[in-house]
Amino acid sequence: MSIDVVLCVPSCEGPVQKAFEVTGVTPAVASTGRMNEIAALEPADGFSGAVINAAAFPFTEAMNLCRQLRSRERSVEPIILLVDHYQLDDLTFRENLFDDFVVGPFDVAELATRLRHRLRRAGNESVAPRVEHGGLSMNLETYQASIAGRVMDLTYMEYELLRFLVTNPHRVFTRETLLSRVWGYEYYGGARTVDVHVRRLRAKLGEEHAHLIQTVRSVGYKFGSTNERDVD
């Protein structure tokens, strides 16, 4: 099976890097939009797509890069733009230059889903719809999860909470952030809702793997076992 190599300009860090890891896609990072640098990074069978962070360098340069990638003899597609809210109006009448866009602050799960979806629509079938960590395996398309080969019987919200934590490993999230990001801003339940779902998830992970969801005293929860201190 071939490996999808996606051009990433001008960097691949933070949530962008994690989205690539979740989808199983290899980034080819070009620090500038210069075509000679990009050509030097291109694999023999071409790029499977591109992620252009239009919020990280002048918007006109980002659009010019998209135009050049589109007009090459070996056109690059799909092209996904990363933009700030204030750049949304500038996308009007430029829809032919890109295939999709994500508005910052960038969410790992959203970016990974859009990247996977666009690559598959373009015919790149090697994108892995699965994320694995410490014996836990999650199929992000079929909403199935297993731990040490044992299928987990999860409710929809239990799955969504676990998916969010797994696709943002080692980051500490407050209960309030988890409520808004998993249940949605319109959800009026209290922090106890998160605690109840975490307790159920730990029970379903089993005693041997319950530690994968860690409690950070007086803050919230994180997935994984490192000592990183990023807090949202």
N, CA and C atoms as a LAMMPS dump frame, in Angstrom:
ITEM: TIMESTEP
0
ITEM: NUMBER OF ATOMS
696
ITEM: BOX BOUNDS ff ff ff
-5.0000000000000000e+02 5.0000000000000000e+02
-5.0000000000000000e+02 5.0000000000000000e+02
-5.0000000000000000e+02 5.0000000000000000e+02
ITEM: ATOMS id mol type element x y z
1 1 1 N 0.84 -1.192 0
2 1 2 C 0 0 0
3 1 3 C 0.878 1.246 0
4 2 1 N 0.578 2.218 -0.875
5 2 2 C 1.356 3.44 -0.941
6 2 3 C 1.057 4.326 0.263
7 3 1 N 2.015 5.207 0.559
8 3 2 C 1.865 6.125 1.676
9 3 3 C 1.478 7.496 1.143
10 4 1 N 0.442 8.097 1.723
11 4 2 C 0.028 9.423 1.309
12 4 3 C 0.973 10.455 1.89
13 5 1 N 1.549 11.256 1.022
14 5 2 C 2.419 12.358 1.429
15 5 3 C 1.707 13.658 1.083
16 6 1 N 1.441 14.458 2.094
17 6 2 C 0.704 15.702 1.91
18 6 3 C 1.623 16.883 2.166
19 7 1 N 1.651 17.813 1.223
20 7 2 C 2.432 19.021 1.377
21 7 3 C 1.847 19.882 2.493
22 8 1 N 2.695 20.394 3.368
23 8 2 C 2.248 21.23 4.481
24 8 3 C 3.101 22.497 4.501
25 9 1 N 2.453 23.652 4.36
26 9 2 C 3.154 24.935 4.285
27 9 3 C 2.522 25.916 5.274
28 10 1 N 3.28 26.675 6.06
29 10 2 C 4.747 26.705 6.145
30 10 3 C 5.308 25.876 7.294
31 11 1 N 4.461 25.159 8.031
32 11 2 C 4.942 24.346 9.151
33 11 3 C 3.923 23.261 9.444
34 12 1 N 4.335 22.312 10.275
35 12 2 C 3.43 21.239 10.693
36 12 3 C 3.662 21.002 12.176
37 13 1 N 2.973 21.802 12.995
38 13 2 C 3.183 21.747 14.436
39 13 3 C 1.852 21.713 15.164
40 14 1 N 1.894 21.402 16.458
41 14 2 C 0.703 21.457 17.301
42 14 3 C -0.442 20.609 16.77
43 15 1 N -1.661 21.17 16.712
44 15 2 C -2.828 20.404 16.274
45 15 3 C -2.715 19.918 14.837
46 16 1 N -1.982 20.652 14
47 16 2 C -1.809 20.218 12.607
48 16 3 C -1.015 18.921 12.566
49 17 1 N 0.077 18.878 13.309
50 17 2 C 0.891 17.659 13.367
51 17 3 C 0.085 16.485 13.928
52 18 1 N -0.698 16.75 14.98
53 18 2 C -1.491 15.682 15.582
54 18 3 C -2.548 15.162 14.615
55 19 1 N -3.12 16.05 13.797
56 19 2 C -4.114 15.619 12.805
57 19 3 C -3.479 14.699 11.775
58 20 1 N -2.243 15.003 11.386
59 20 2 C -1.529 14.129 10.454
60 20 3 C -1.281 12.767 11.093
61 21 1 N -0.921 12.78 12.38
62 21 2 C -0.662 11.514 13.072
63 21 3 C -1.918 10.668 13.163
64 22 1 N -3.047 11.314 13.45
65 22 2 C -4.318 10.591 13.568
66 22 3 C -4.709 9.945 12.255
67 23 1 N -4.518 10.653 11.146
68 23 2 C -4.927 10.126 9.847
69 23 3 C -3.908 9.175 9.241
70 24 1 N -2.71 9.118 9.817
71 24 2 C -1.686 8.239 9.263
72 24 3 C -1.064 8.778 8
73 25 1 N -1.135 10.103 7.794
74 25 2 C -0.59 10.745 6.602
75 25 3 C 0.781 11.318 6.914
76 26 1 N 1.692 11.248 5.952
77 26 2 C 3.037 11.784 6.122
78 26 3 C 3.107 13.215 5.598
79 27 1 N 3.504 14.18 6.44
80 27 2 C 3.617 15.556 5.959
81 27 3 C 4.971 15.807 5.305
82 28 1 N 4.962 16.579 4.23
83 28 2 C 6.191 17.082 3.617
84 28 3 C 6.171 18.582 3.848
85 29 1 N 6.995 19.056 4.773
86 29 2 C 6.907 20.438 5.24
87 29 3 C 7.825 21.352 4.437
88 30 1 N 7.201 22.353 3.808
89 30 2 C 7.95 23.4 3.108
90 30 3 C 7.811 24.676 3.918
91 31 1 N 8.928 25.257 4.308
92 31 2 C 8.892 26.444 5.163
93 31 3 C 8.481 27.699 4.415
94 32 1 N 8.538 27.639 3.076
95 32 2 C 8.108 28.766 2.25
96 32 3 C 7.221 28.246 1.129
97 33 1 N 6.652 29.169 0.373
98 33 2 C 5.829 28.779 -0.763
99 33 3 C 6.602 28.727 -2.061
100 34 1 N 7.916 28.717 -1.981
101 34 2 C 8.729 28.693 -3.201
102 34 3 C 8.618 27.336 -3.881
103 35 1 N 8.38 27.355 -5.172
104 35 2 C 8.119 26.122 -5.898
105 35 3 C 9.35 25.226 -5.997
106 36 1 N 10.54 25.814 -5.976
107 36 2 C 11.738 24.953 -6.045
108 36 3 C 11.895 24.13 -4.766
109 37 1 N 11.566 24.734 -3.613
110 37 2 C 11.619 23.984 -2.356
111 37 3 C 10.558 22.892 -2.35
112 38 1 N 9.365 23.225 -2.829
113 38 2 C 8.268 22.253 -2.865
114 38 3 C 8.598 21.098 -3.808
115 39 1 N 9.17 21.416 -4.966
116 39 2 C 9.517 20.375 -5.942
117 39 3 C 10.537 19.407 -5.367
118 40 1 N 11.463 19.92 -4.55
119 40 2 C 12.489 19.062 -3.957
120 40 3 C 11.903 18.085 -2.948
121 41 1 N 10.741 18.422 -2.379
122 41 2 C 10.102 17.569 -1.385
123 41 3 C 9.139 16.555 -2.002
124 42 1 N 8.771 16.767 -3.257
125 42 2 C 7.703 15.964 -3.871
126 42 3 C 8.133 14.522 -4.12
127 43 1 N 7.334 13.551 -3.678
128 43 2 C 7.657 12.138 -3.937
129 43 3 C 7.466 11.802 -5.414
130 44 1 N 7.967 10.654 -5.81
131 44 2 C 7.935 10.262 -7.216
132 44 3 C 6.522 10.21 -7.783
133 45 1 N 5.571 9.785 -6.948
134 45 2 C 4.198 9.681 -7.436
135 45 3 C 3.363 10.914 -7.104
136 46 1 N 4.014 12.002 -6.692
137 46 2 C 3.32 13.252 -6.459
138 46 3 C 2.728 13.365 -5.059
139 47 1 N 2.326 14.598 -4.715
140 47 2 C 1.671 14.829 -3.442
141 47 3 C 0.224 14.336 -3.492
142 48 1 N -0.256 13.824 -2.354
143 48 2 C -1.651 13.39 -2.271
144 48 3 C -2.587 14.562 -1.967
145 49 1 N -2.016 15.704 -1.627
146 49 2 C -2.811 16.877 -1.302
147 49 3 C -1.923 17.906 -0.632
148 50 1 N -2.544 18.972 -0.121
149 50 2 C -1.772 20.023 0.541
150 50 3 C -2.596 20.668 1.642
151 51 1 N -1.919 21.034 2.724
152 51 2 C -2.516 21.81 3.806
153 51 3 C -1.737 23.111 3.875
154 52 1 N -2.424 24.211 3.571
155 52 2 C -1.784 25.521 3.522
156 52 3 C -2.311 26.371 4.669
157 53 1 N -1.425 26.794 5.551
158 53 2 C -1.816 27.625 6.683
159 53 3 C -1.782 29.09 6.252
160 54 1 N -2.919 29.571 5.754
161 54 2 C -3.008 30.942 5.263
162 54 3 C -2.971 31.957 6.394
163 55 1 N -3.065 31.487 7.639
164 55 2 C -2.988 32.385 8.79
165 55 3 C -1.55 32.594 9.245
166 56 1 N -0.617 31.851 8.673
167 56 2 C 0.766 31.894 9.128
168 56 3 C 1.67 32.737 8.239
169 57 1 N 1.19 33.15 7.063
170 57 2 C 1.952 34.056 6.212
171 57 3 C 0.974 34.869 5.375
172 58 1 N 1.433 35.918 4.683
173 58 2 C 0.504 36.829 4
174 58 3 C -0.525 36.103 3.139
175 59 1 N -1.791 36.527 3.27
176 59 2 C -2.885 35.835 2.603
177 59 3 C -2.693 35.804 1.091
178 60 1 N -2.229 36.907 0.514
179 60 2 C -2.035 36.941 -0.943
180 60 3 C -0.997 35.91 -1.373
181 61 1 N 0.031 35.703 -0.546
182 61 2 C 1.036 34.685 -0.864
183 61 3 C 0.439 33.29 -0.792
184 62 1 N -0.43 33.075 0.194
185 62 2 C -1.08 31.77 0.325
186 62 3 C -1.952 31.489 -0.886
187 63 1 N -2.699 32.496 -1.334
188 63 2 C -3.558 32.311 -2.506
189 63 3 C -2.731 32.088 -3.768
190 64 1 N -1.619 32.792 -3.863
191 64 2 C -0.75 32.612 -5.019
192 64 3 C -0.167 31.207 -5.044
193 65 1 N 0.177 30.698 -3.858
194 65 2 C 0.687 29.334 -3.783
195 65 3 C -0.375 28.34 -4.228
196 66 1 N -1.609 28.513 -3.757
197 66 2 C -2.706 27.632 -4.177
198 66 3 C -2.868 27.67 -5.701
199 67 1 N -2.774 28.858 -6.262
200 67 2 C -2.93 29.02 -7.708
201 67 3 C -1.826 28.27 -8.459
202 68 1 N -0.606 28.367 -7.947
203 68 2 C 0.51 27.678 -8.598
204 68 3 C 0.373 26.16 -8.478
205 69 1 N -0.073 25.69 -7.316
206 69 2 C -0.248 24.247 -7.13
207 69 3 C -1.34 23.704 -8.039
208 70 1 N -2.365 24.506 -8.263
209 70 2 C -3.464 24.102 -9.144
210 70 3 C -3.034 24.071 -10.616
211 71 1 N -2.147 25.004 -10.995
212 71 2 C -1.811 25.167 -12.415
213 71 3 C -0.628 24.317 -12.858
214 72 1 N -0.011 23.599 -11.926
215 72 2 C 1.11 22.73 -12.29
216 72 3 C 0.649 21.633 -13.235
217 73 1 N 1.623 21.098 -13.99
218 73 2 C 1.312 19.971 -14.874
219 73 3 C 0.784 18.799 -14.05
220 74 1 N 1.381 18.607 -12.859
221 74 2 C 0.879 17.618 -11.898
222 74 3 C 0.164 18.391 -10.788
223 75 1 N -1.104 18.681 -11.026
224 75 2 C -1.882 19.507 -10.099
225 75 3 C -1.978 18.855 -8.719
226 76 1 N -1.915 19.685 -7.689
227 76 2 C -2.021 19.182 -6.32
228 76 3 C -3.444 19.385 -5.822
229 77 1 N -4.073 18.312 -5.445
230 77 2 C -5.407 18.375 -4.847
231 77 3 C -5.663 17.104 -4.043
232 78 1 N -6.434 17.228 -2.989
233 78 2 C -7.144 18.41 -2.507
234 78 3 C -6.217 19.388 -1.786
235 79 1 N -6.639 20.654 -1.757
236 79 2 C -5.945 21.687 -0.994
237 79 3 C -6.863 22.132 0.136
238 80 1 N -6.357 22.032 1.368
239 80 2 C -7.112 22.463 2.547
240 80 3 C -6.43 23.705 3.118
241 81 1 N -7.219 24.764 3.293
242 81 2 C -6.699 26.008 3.855
243 81 3 C -6.971 26.077 5.351
244 82 1 N -6.017 26.583 6.098
245 82 2 C -6.206 26.901 7.505
246 82 3 C -6.263 28.419 7.597
247 83 1 N -7.365 28.95 8.115
248 83 2 C -7.561 30.397 8.107
249 83 3 C -8.019 30.903 9.47
250 84 1 N -7.853 32.206 9.689
251 84 2 C -8.414 32.882 10.849
252 84 3 C -9.797 33.413 10.486
253 85 1 N -10.592 33.738 11.513
254 85 2 C -11.945 34.231 11.267
255 85 3 C -11.947 35.467 10.375
256 86 1 N -10.994 36.367 10.588
257 86 2 C -10.993 37.619 9.83
258 86 3 C -10.667 37.419 8.344
259 87 1 N -10.232 36.223 7.958
260 87 2 C -9.893 35.95 6.56
261 87 3 C -11.044 35.328 5.777
262 88 1 N -12.151 35.036 6.451
263 88 2 C -13.246 34.328 5.786
264 88 3 C -13.791 35.096 4.591
265 89 1 N -13.969 36.4 4.733
266 89 2 C -14.494 37.191 3.61
267 89 3 C -13.555 37.157 2.412
268 90 1 N -12.264 37.022 2.667
269 90 2 C -11.292 37.013 1.577
270 90 3 C -11.359 35.733 0.738
271 91 1 N -12.045 34.707 1.246
272 91 2 C -12.171 33.456 0.498
273 91 3 C -13.192 33.567 -0.641
274 92 1 N -14.07 34.56 -0.533
275 92 2 C -15.121 34.73 -1.543
276 92 3 C -14.512 34.951 -2.928
277 93 1 N -15.069 34.232 -3.914
278 93 2 C -14.628 34.281 -5.31
279 93 3 C -13.253 33.653 -5.53
280 94 1 N -12.754 32.974 -4.516
281 94 2 C -11.491 32.252 -4.681
282 94 3 C -11.703 30.751 -4.465
283 95 1 N -12.961 30.312 -4.474
284 95 2 C -13.29 28.925 -4.152
285 95 3 C -12.645 27.925 -5.099
286 96 1 N -12.244 28.378 -6.288
287 96 2 C -11.607 27.469 -7.247
288 96 3 C -10.162 27.15 -6.888
289 97 1 N -9.639 27.868 -5.884
290 97 2 C -8.235 27.68 -5.525
291 97 3 C -8.031 26.677 -4.396
292 98 1 N -9.089 26.238 -3.754
293 98 2 C -8.957 25.29 -2.647
294 98 3 C -10.19 24.396 -2.592
295 99 1 N -10.097 23.314 -1.822
296 99 2 C -11.19 22.343 -1.737
297 99 3 C -11.929 22.404 -0.414
298 100 1 N -11.264 22.854 0.636
299 100 2 C -11.887 22.91 1.958
300 100 3 C -11.093 23.874 2.818
301 101 1 N -11.68 24.29 3.931
302 101 2 C -10.949 25.161 4.842
303 101 3 C -11.373 24.877 6.276
304 102 1 N -10.473 25.187 7.214
305 102 2 C -10.721 25.021 8.638
306 102 3 C -10.372 26.339 9.306
307 103 1 N -11.25 26.802 10.196
308 103 2 C -11.062 28.082 10.869
309 103 3 C -10.423 27.863 12.231
310 104 1 N -9.4 28.663 12.546
311 104 2 C -8.741 28.566 13.84
312 104 3 C -9.598 29.116 14.957
313 105 1 N -9.348 28.721 16.223
314 105 2 C -8.273 27.807 16.648
315 105 3 C -8.541 26.395 16.144
316 106 1 N -7.515 25.736 15.661
317 106 2 C -7.672 24.481 14.948
318 106 3 C -7.882 23.307 15.891
319 107 1 N -8.947 22.57 15.622
320 107 2 C -9.292 21.393 16.41
321 107 3 C -8.73 20.153 15.723
322 108 1 N -8.022 19.331 16.461
323 108 2 C -7.38 18.144 15.887
324 108 3 C -8.389 17.232 15.213
325 109 1 N -9.496 16.942 15.914
326 109 2 C -10.489 16.008 15.376
327 109 3 C -11.112 16.541 14.088
328 110 1 N -11.445 17.839 14.057
329 110 2 C -12.053 18.413 12.858
330 110 3 C -11.09 18.389 11.687
331 111 1 N -9.863 18.825 11.916
332 111 2 C -8.885 18.85 10.837
333 111 3 C -8.588 17.443 10.331
334 112 1 N -8.46 16.479 11.24
335 112 2 C -8.191 15.1 10.835
336 112 3 C -9.346 14.549 10.005
337 113 1 N -10.581 14.846 10.42
338 113 2 C -11.753 14.366 9.691
339 113 3 C -11.817 14.964 8.289
340 114 1 N -11.597 16.279 8.196
341 114 2 C -11.641 16.931 6.882
342 114 3 C -10.517 16.436 5.979
343 115 1 N -9.333 16.265 6.531
344 115 2 C -8.208 15.774 5.75
345 115 3 C -8.493 14.371 5.227
346 116 1 N -8.966 13.499 6.114
347 116 2 C -9.277 12.132 5.706
348 116 3 C -10.374 12.11 4.634
349 117 1 N -11.423 12.898 4.862
350 117 2 C -12.555 12.935 3.929
351 117 3 C -12.114 13.41 2.546
352 118 1 N -11.337 14.476 2.49
353 118 2 C -10.92 15.023 1.202
354 118 3 C -9.947 14.096 0.485
355 119 1 N -9.05 13.467 1.21
356 119 2 C -8.123 12.539 0.581
357 119 3 C -8.858 11.336 0.012
358 120 1 N -9.863 10.867 0.724
359 120 2 C -10.613 9.709 0.227
360 120 3 C -11.439 10.072 -1.004
361 121 1 N -12.03 11.264 -0.989
362 121 2 C -12.795 11.712 -2.149
363 121 3 C -11.896 11.849 -3.366
364 122 1 N -10.619 12.16 -3.123
365 122 2 C -9.664 12.302 -4.217
366 122 3 C -9.096 10.954 -4.657
367 123 1 N -9.514 9.886 -3.986
368 123 2 C -9.092 8.554 -4.385
369 123 3 C -7.886 8.018 -3.663
370 124 1 N -7.496 8.663 -2.575
371 124 2 C -6.346 8.183 -1.797
372 124 3 C -6.836 7.269 -0.674
373 125 1 N -6.851 6.009 -0.918
374 125 2 C -7.484 5.051 -0.016
375 125 3 C -6.592 4.581 1.118
376 126 1 N -5.332 5.028 1.158
377 126 2 C -4.437 4.514 2.192
378 126 3 C -4.59 5.249 3.52
379 127 1 N -5.475 6.253 3.565
380 127 2 C -5.651 7.004 4.803
381 127 3 C -6.273 6.11 5.863
382 128 1 N -5.621 6.016 6.998
383 128 2 C -6.085 5.116 8.048
384 128 3 C -7.169 5.775 8.897
385 129 1 N -8.379 5.182 8.937
386 129 2 C -9.449 5.765 9.745
387 129 3 C -9.389 5.268 11.18
388 130 1 N -8.18 5.045 11.676
389 130 2 C -8.025 4.391 12.972
390 130 3 C -6.927 5.076 13.773
391 131 1 N -7.142 5.14 15.083
392 131 2 C -6.108 5.667 15.962
393 131 3 C -5.881 4.649 17.067
394 132 1 N -4.607 4.421 17.405
395 132 2 C -4.269 3.409 18.398
396 132 3 C -3.338 4.006 19.45
397 133 1 N -3.544 3.591 20.684
398 133 2 C -2.709 4.098 21.782
399 133 3 C -2.84 3.164 22.977
400 134 1 N -1.719 2.651 23.436
401 134 2 C -1.682 1.852 24.656
402 134 3 C -2.68 0.716 24.724
403 135 1 N -2.854 -0.011 23.62
404 135 2 C -3.803 -1.124 23.6
405 135 3 C -5.202 -0.723 23.183
406 136 1 N -5.458 0.578 23.1
407 136 2 C -6.769 1.066 22.679
408 136 3 C -6.749 1.309 21.174
409 137 1 N -7.764 0.822 20.479
410 137 2 C -7.893 1.02 19.044
411 137 3 C -9.277 1.589 18.756
412 138 1 N -9.32 2.702 18.01
413 138 2 C -10.6 3.336 17.681
414 138 3 C -10.716 3.508 16.174
415 139 1 N -11.809 3.009 15.616
416 139 2 C -12.125 3.224 14.205
417 139 3 C -12.966 4.491 14.125
418 140 1 N -12.403 5.552 13.55
419 140 2 C -13.054 6.853 13.558
420 140 3 C -14.195 6.968 12.561
421 141 1 N -14.381 5.945 11.73
422 141 2 C -15.481 5.973 10.772
423 141 3 C -16.662 5.129 11.225
424 142 1 N -16.382 4.01 11.874
425 142 2 C -17.468 3.097 12.257
426 142 3 C -17.897 3.268 13.708
427 143 1 N -17.238 4.183 14.443
428 143 2 C -17.566 4.424 15.852
429 143 3 C -17.408 3.16 16.699
430 144 1 N -16.375 2.392 16.386
431 144 2 C -16.073 1.202 17.163
432 144 3 C -14.754 1.401 17.904
433 145 1 N -14.681 0.851 19.087
434 145 2 C -13.462 0.933 19.879
435 145 3 C -13.218 -0.413 20.54
436 146 1 N -11.939 -0.743 20.686
437 146 2 C -11.586 -1.991 21.358
438 146 3 C -10.364 -1.734 22.223
439 147 1 N -10.26 -2.488 23.301
440 147 2 C -9.119 -2.384 24.194
441 147 3 C -8.518 -3.772 24.364
442 148 1 N -7.245 -3.907 24.027
443 148 2 C -6.547 -5.198 24.08
444 148 3 C -7.329 -6.265 23.318
445 149 1 N -7.909 -5.863 22.171
446 149 2 C -8.651 -6.793 21.33
447 149 3 C -10.085 -7.026 21.743
448 150 1 N -10.507 -6.456 22.866
449 150 2 C -11.886 -6.63 23.348
450 150 3 C -12.734 -5.434 22.928
451 151 1 N -13.843 -5.715 22.242
452 151 2 C -14.727 -4.652 21.773
453 151 3 C -15.398 -3.972 22.959
454 152 1 N -15.393 -2.643 22.96
455 152 2 C -16 -1.875 24.04
456 152 3 C -17.433 -1.491 23.664
457 153 1 N -18.333 -1.653 24.578
458 153 2 C -19.731 -1.289 24.371
459 153 3 C -19.929 0.134 24.889
460 154 1 N -19.84 1.114 23.982
461 154 2 C -19.888 2.513 24.372
462 154 3 C -21.152 3.199 23.877
463 155 1 N -21.668 4.12 24.689
464 155 2 C -22.747 4.977 24.204
465 155 3 C -22.13 6.009 23.265
466 156 1 N -22.962 6.749 22.55
467 156 2 C -22.461 7.745 21.607
468 156 3 C -21.591 8.785 22.31
469 157 1 N -22.052 9.317 23.442
470 157 2 C -21.305 10.359 24.119
471 157 3 C -20.042 9.819 24.786
472 158 1 N -20.082 8.572 25.25
473 158 2 C -18.867 7.965 25.787
474 158 3 C -17.815 7.862 24.691
475 159 1 N -18.257 7.45 23.493
476 159 2 C -17.331 7.351 22.364
477 159 3 C -16.774 8.724 21.999
478 160 1 N -17.65 9.73 21.94
479 160 2 C -17.213 11.066 21.549
480 160 3 C -16.209 11.645 22.545
481 161 1 N -16.444 11.42 23.837
482 161 2 C -15.507 11.9 24.842
483 161 3 C -14.173 11.186 24.703
484 162 1 N -14.2 9.871 24.543
485 162 2 C -12.969 9.11 24.389
486 162 3 C -12.241 9.519 23.116
487 163 1 N -12.981 9.708 22.027
488 163 2 C -12.364 10.11 20.759
489 163 3 C -11.66 11.46 20.912
490 164 1 N -12.325 12.396 21.57
491 164 2 C -11.73 13.722 21.74
492 164 3 C -10.441 13.638 22.54
493 165 1 N -10.462 12.875 23.637
494 165 2 C -9.265 12.753 24.466
495 165 3 C -8.136 12.043 23.719
496 166 1 N -8.475 10.978 22.998
497 166 2 C -7.462 10.188 22.299
498 166 3 C -6.813 10.992 21.175
499 167 1 N -7.598 11.813 20.477
500 167 2 C -7.041 12.595 19.37
501 167 3 C -6.359 13.876 19.843
502 168 1 N -6.376 14.103 21.154
503 168 2 C -5.628 15.212 21.752
504 168 3 C -4.797 14.685 22.918
505 169 1 N -3.925 13.722 22.672
506 169 2 C -3.225 13.06 23.779
507 169 3 C -2.301 13.998 24.544
508 170 1 N -2.198 13.728 25.846
509 170 2 C -1.274 14.41 26.749
510 170 3 C -1.643 15.861 27.046
511 171 1 N -2.774 16.326 26.536
512 171 2 C -3.214 17.689 26.837
513 171 3 C -4.248 17.643 27.96
514 172 1 N -4.142 18.583 28.862
515 172 2 C -5.062 18.643 29.997
516 172 3 C -6.244 19.538 29.626
517 173 1 N -7.455 19.012 29.82
518 173 2 C -8.669 19.763 29.526
519 173 3 C -9.496 19.925 30.793
520 174 1 N -9.974 21.123 31.007
521 174 2 C -10.871 21.345 32.128
522 174 3 C -12.211 20.694 31.826
523 175 1 N -13.015 20.486 32.856
524 175 2 C -14.346 19.917 32.663
525 175 3 C -15.197 20.837 31.799
526 176 1 N -15.047 22.139 31.981
527 176 2 C -15.825 23.091 31.2
528 176 3 C -15.467 23.019 29.714
529 177 1 N -14.183 22.86 29.421
530 177 2 C -13.764 22.733 28.024
531 177 3 C -14.311 21.459 27.408
532 178 1 N -14.267 20.361 28.15
533 178 2 C -14.796 19.098 27.643
534 178 3 C -16.299 19.199 27.391
535 179 1 N -17.007 19.874 28.276
536 179 2 C -18.45 20.056 28.073
537 179 3 C -18.724 20.802 26.771
538 180 1 N -17.991 21.87 26.516
539 180 2 C -18.255 22.677 25.333
540 180 3 C -17.777 21.998 24.055
541 181 1 N -16.641 21.274 24.121
542 181 2 C -16.081 20.674 22.917
543 181 3 C -16.714 19.339 22.563
544 182 1 N -17.197 18.61 23.554
545 182 2 C -17.777 17.282 23.291
546 182 3 C -19.305 17.336 23.271
547 183 1 N -19.884 17.967 24.28
548 183 2 C -21.351 18.029 24.353
549 183 3 C -21.913 19.217 23.573
550 184 1 N -21.145 20.27 23.411
551 184 2 C -21.583 21.435 22.662
552 184 3 C -21.935 22.597 23.559
553 185 1 N -21.853 23.782 22.992
554 185 2 C -22.074 24.991 23.773
555 185 3 C -23.505 25.109 24.269
556 186 1 N -24.435 24.399 23.643
557 186 2 C -25.83 24.501 24.049
558 186 3 C -26.19 23.537 25.171
559 187 1 N -25.203 22.73 25.585
560 187 2 C -25.492 21.752 26.63
561 187 3 C -25.445 22.428 27.998
562 188 1 N -26.481 22.184 28.798
563 188 2 C -26.59 22.879 30.077
564 188 3 C -26.244 21.996 31.281
565 189 1 N -25.718 20.826 31.049
566 189 2 C -25.339 19.966 32.155
567 189 3 C -24.121 20.507 32.877
568 190 1 N -23.916 20.059 34.088
569 190 2 C -22.795 20.531 34.877
570 190 3 C -21.571 19.665 34.718
571 191 1 N -20.517 20.035 35.446
572 191 2 C -19.248 19.326 35.37
573 191 3 C -19.383 17.867 35.78
574 192 1 N -20.379 17.561 36.598
575 192 2 C -20.572 16.184 37.047
576 192 3 C -20.831 15.252 35.858
577 193 1 N -21.401 15.789 34.788
578 193 2 C -21.631 14.985 33.58
579 193 3 C -20.328 14.399 33.065
580 194 1 N -19.276 15.209 33.042
581 194 2 C -17.965 14.747 32.585
582 194 3 C -17.431 13.68 33.522
583 195 1 N -17.534 13.923 34.815
584 195 2 C -17.025 12.954 35.793
585 195 3 C -17.708 11.598 35.653
586 196 1 N -19.02 11.632 35.466
587 196 2 C -19.779 10.39 35.327
588 196 3 C -19.316 9.62 34.085
589 197 1 N -19.142 10.316 32.973
590 197 2 C -18.741 9.642 31.733
591 197 3 C -17.307 9.125 31.828
592 198 1 N -16.433 9.867 32.487
593 198 2 C -15.055 9.384 32.672
594 198 3 C -15.058 8.116 33.526
595 199 1 N -15.859 8.115 34.59
596 199 2 C -15.931 6.932 35.448
597 199 3 C -16.426 5.72 34.655
598 200 1 N -17.408 5.92 33.799
599 200 2 C -17.921 4.812 32.984
600 200 3 C -16.88 4.34 31.975
601 201 1 N -16.176 5.284 31.38
602 201 2 C -15.145 4.906 30.414
603 201 3 C -14.037 4.1 31.073
604 202 1 N -13.622 4.514 32.252
605 202 2 C -12.579 3.776 32.954
606 202 3 C -13.03 2.357 33.283
607 203 1 N -14.289 2.219 33.664
608 203 2 C -14.814 0.888 33.97
609 203 3 C -14.8 0.011 32.724
610 204 1 N -15.118 0.61 31.57
611 204 2 C -15.171 -0.164 30.336
612 204 3 C -13.772 -0.421 29.772
613 205 1 N -12.825 0.44 30.091
614 205 2 C -11.439 0.176 29.699
615 205 3 C -10.86 -0.976 30.504
616 206 1 N -11.363 -1.14 31.711
617 206 2 C -10.872 -2.199 32.579
618 206 3 C -9.756 -1.711 33.474
619 207 1 N -9.541 -2.404 34.556
620 207 2 C -8.566 -1.979 35.559
621 207 3 C -7.168 -1.791 34.984
622 208 1 N -6.781 -2.662 34.051
623 208 2 C -5.428 -2.604 33.497
624 208 3 C -5.19 -1.361 32.65
625 209 1 N -6.274 -0.824 32.046
626 209 2 C -6.108 0.293 31.116
627 209 3 C -6.814 1.566 31.572
628 210 1 N -7.439 1.537 32.732
629 210 2 C -8.171 2.711 33.222
630 210 3 C -7.266 3.923 33.374
631 211 1 N -5.958 3.675 33.603
632 211 2 C -5.02 4.783 33.81
633 211 3 C -4.817 5.625 32.564
634 212 1 N -5.287 5.144 31.399
635 212 2 C -5.123 5.921 30.169
636 212 3 C -5.821 7.274 30.262
637 213 1 N -6.905 7.339 31.049
638 213 2 C -7.577 8.619 31.291
639 213 3 C -7.17 9.076 32.682
640 214 1 N -6.35 10.089 32.752
641 214 2 C -5.796 10.536 34.024
642 214 3 C -6.522 11.768 34.554
643 215 1 N -6.683 11.799 35.856
644 215 2 C -7.241 12.97 36.523
645 215 3 C -6.106 13.914 36.894
646 216 1 N -6.246 15.173 36.521
647 216 2 C -5.289 16.199 36.911
648 216 3 C -5.952 17.013 38.011
649 217 1 N -5.48 16.843 39.208
650 217 2 C -6.126 17.419 40.393
651 217 3 C -6.401 18.918 40.243
652 218 1 N -7.631 19.285 40.552
653 218 2 C -8.094 20.686 40.531
654 218 3 C -8.159 21.284 39.13
655 219 1 N -7.941 20.446 38.097
656 219 2 C -7.99 20.978 36.728
657 219 3 C -9 20.217 35.876
658 220 1 N -8.714 18.948 35.588
659 220 2 C -9.602 18.189 34.718
660 220 3 C -9.019 16.837 34.38
661 221 1 N -8.97 16.522 33.079
662 221 2 C -8.533 15.199 32.644
663 221 3 C -7.602 15.301 31.44
664 222 1 N -6.808 14.239 31.274
665 222 2 C -6.002 14.12 30.066
666 222 3 C -5.888 12.645 29.696
667 223 1 N -5.546 12.396 28.437
668 223 2 C -5.354 11.034 27.952
669 223 3 C -3.867 10.821 27.723
670 224 1 N -3.331 9.734 28.243
671 224 2 C -1.925 9.434 28.083
672 224 3 C -1.221 9.423 29.427
673 225 1 N 0.1 9.337 29.377
674 225 2 C 0.821 9.161 30.635
675 225 3 C 2.087 9.984 30.735
676 226 1 N 2.18 11.084 29.922
677 226 2 C 3.374 11.896 30.017
678 226 3 C 3.168 13.03 30.996
679 227 1 N 4.179 13.831 31.184
680 227 2 C 4.112 14.917 32.176
681 227 3 C 3.885 16.28 31.537
682 228 1 N 3.35 16.293 30.29
683 228 2 C 3.095 17.574 29.654
684 228 3 C 2.062 18.347 30.453
685 229 1 N 2.154 19.687 30.417
686 229 2 C 1.291 20.505 31.235
687 229 3 C 0.419 21.459 30.442
688 230 1 N 0.194 21.184 29.15
689 230 2 C -0.68 22.049 28.372
690 230 3 C -2.075 21.989 28.94
691 231 1 N -2.676 23.122 29.16
692 231 2 C -4.02 23.175 29.743
693 231 3 C -4.929 23.991 28.844
694 232 1 N -6.145 23.462 28.575
695 232 2 C -7.154 24.196 27.816
696 232 3 C -8.362 24.421 28.701
